[in-house]
Amino acid sequence: MNMDDLRSTAAAFFRNKGKNVITESEFVMGISMDLRWMPPTDARDLLSALLDGGHITKENEYLRPAFDISAADVPIGFRPSADILKGKKKPQPQGGLLGELMAKAESLGMKRKDFIVSVNSIQKRINVDIEIAALIMLRDGGVDISDYCGRAYEEISKR
């Protein structure tokens, strides 16, 4: 993993967002859903790598670049290399709660892409974690979400 790649990735992401302060869920959604650079689990690993490498700082629930992003040399159309996380990926539970919620939506006939678009829209509109947005989307679709609420609370409170 090249430290310059991580620095460029952080600069490109924050420049794309147009702001210098974001939440973890904004980072994960931005990397995976908006920019489509990698899946959410890899985006979480990327965040860990950026924090460990000192490229991003975390204060309370907010993330900031740890350097002047305007001074970073980032090529036009930058996209991190596929091996940026080589040796850095953490073992993740298969799919996690979000994966289960997506599978539930798919079992009800919703296409994966439509689920992601809807959840992303809800998350941006009301500024909640991705799991909460997924629960709202399913609830609004008539699904009983009571079995998922406790797990969502547990996952979110660990962050």
C-alpha positions, -999 to 999 in steps of 0.1 A, spaced: 0 0 0 15 33 -11 12 62 13 9 86 -17 -21 66 -30 -38 70 4 -31 107 5 -44 112 -30 -75 91 -22 -82 113 9 -77 145 -11 -98 133 -41 -126 122 -18 -128 155 2 -125 176 -29 -153 156 -45 -175 161 -14 -167 198 -14 -164 199 24 -137 193 50 -159 177 77 -179 145 73 -193 116 93 -181 80 90 -213 70 73 -209 99 48 -174 86 40 -185 50 35 -215 60 14 -195 85 -6 -167 60 -14 -190 31 -22 -223 45 -35 -215 80 -48 -180 75 -63 -184 37 -67 -147 31 -58 -153 0 -37 -179 -19 -16 -189 -5 18 -168 -31 37 -137 -21 18 -146 16 23 -146 10 61 -111 -7 57 -100 23 36 -111 46 64 -91 26 89 -61 28 67 -65 66 62 -69 71 100 -39 48 108 -17 65 82 -26 100 96 -43 112 64 -76 117 82 -83 127 118 -114 118 138 -128 140 165 -160 127 181 -180 114 151 -164 138 126 -137 131 101 -114 157 86 -84 156 63 -51 159 83 -34 180 55 -42 208 31 -62 189 4 -58 218 -21 -20 214 -20 -22 176 -29 -14 166 -64 -44 145 -75 -47 135 -112 -80 144 -130 -103 114 -129 -84 99 -100 -95 65 -88 -76 45 -61 -58 14 -74 -75 -19 -68 -47 -30 -44 -48 1 -22 -60 -21 7 -37 -50 0 -27 -64 34 -50 -40 52 -84 -56 49 -100 -66 82 -122 -97 83 -158 -87 81 -189 -106 89 -205 -117 56 -228 -88 47 -236 -77 82 -269 -61 90 -269 -39 59 -264 -71 38 -294 -87 56 -316 -57 50 -306 -57 13 -313 -94 11 -347 -88 27 -356 -61 2 -344 -84 -27 -366 -112 -13 -396 -89 -16 -388 -82 -53 -367 -50 -50 -337 -48 -72 -304 -43 -54 -296 -11 -73 -331 4 -65 -325 -5 -28 -292 13 -27 -305 44 -45 -335 46 -21 -314 41 10 -288 66 -2 -316 91 -8 -331 87 26 -297 89 43 -289 122 25 -323 136 31 -325 131 69 -288 126 77 -289 92 94 -267 61 94 -270 38 64 -286 10 85 -313 34 98 -320 46 63 -324 10 52 -347 2 80 -368 33 72 -370 22 35 -381 -13 45 -406 0 71 -421 23 45 -424 -7 22 -445 -25 48 -419 -47 63 -419 -54 101 -385 -41 111 -388 -48 149 -364 -78 147 -337 -55 132 -339 -24 154 -319 -37 183 -291 -50 161 -290 -16 143 -286 2 176 -258 -22 186 -239 -18 153 -242 20 153 -233 25 190 -200 5 184 -188 32 160 
